[in-house]
Amino acid sequence: MKILFVHQNFPGQFVHLAPALAARGHDVLALTVETNQRPSPVKVVKYRKPEPVEMSSRLTRLYAESAARGAKVALAARQLRDRHGYVPDVIFGHSGWGETLFLREVWPEAKLLVYAELMYRTTGMDTDFDAEFQKPGLETRISTTARSAHLIQSMVQADAGLAPTEFQAETFPPELCAKLTICHDGVDCARLAPNPQARFTVPETTLTFRPGDEVLTFVNRSLEPYRGYHSFMRALPDVLAARPEAHVLIVGEEGQSYGGPPKDAKSWKQKFLGEVRDRLDMSRVHFLGRIPYGDYVDMLHVSRTHAYLTYPFVLSWSLMESMAAGCAIVASDTAPVREVITDGQTGRLVDFFDIPGWSKALAEGLANPQTFAPMREAARTHMCERYDLRTHCLPRLIAFVEGAIATA
């Protein structure tokens, strides 16, 4: 088959699927934005970045931006069709940025699949979860509802959709859920297997850690409230006071991936570090920024306790990877986390906002690693049995794409 992937940050969620389909003999091509410099495992063509949309209303701005991006993708698709005779059998695109909105007008005969990552909802999710930063009310609900327009349109047009978790699938209304297959992107359990020889050196220092050392880890793309950075930092002073030999390794960029920036600080990182800095021994708190993947895996392997928090939102790959690495995990008791962690069996769950509870659980994890040993093993077993890339997820993802034609 001719299979076209569409994703502004390609390879993104398709990093394993696209080359696997190519290895099976399919003609695989990816369409991405011209500014994307990420290495690709398959041939890539690029569309022009859309011009900024000037609109005064925030209610319509996101749809306008999504439609503008979708139009640029459609124009590039028309060039592929008219100049090169390219007609895909299957299109698989991420619905989040509007890239698939107009592809049916170019290739009406192709099967259209969408990666359905999340549908915005006005209650029970991120928009009304954290009263410290969010003001629930009619205006907020109107804005949240408006943000779903392009996602609904993408799902209505699609022949089928893929959601990575049950929680994420259930954010879509029932009439659209019927189109969804649930399958995670997959975790490379073999690469993440615990390594007693692992070593992690803090960049620009001689400080090196190995498995068994008293190391607390925290990982996110960006250090921000959506991923509980504020709860973690507020718990940290009591953790370090209780564990005077512990070191903390914090991975994450200074900025935000979700939500807006703080109004009263340079960044969320600086805002919440500023709250507790005078109560921390900063020689034991190491902000690492973004690190190479191999170093990140080594860091997980030397972790004695790993903290993960999230709003009711998209589940981070890092949680699944830390479980596959056999980390002792203390995580937020929120719906997406409960799908993969059972309290007392594969990790510990703590209320997102319970700062004393977080301090106590993290200190206990550092003080009593033997207590977590069965949970470490159970967490890895759970990942290997249900989410392993090679044996479970990738075969199902391949069948999802190939089945689009088989069921035509």
Summary of the structure (lengths in Angstrom):
residues: 408
radius of gyration: 22.1
end to end distance: 13.2
largest distance: 67.6
contacts: 1364
relative contact order: 0.11
helix: 43%
strand: 18%
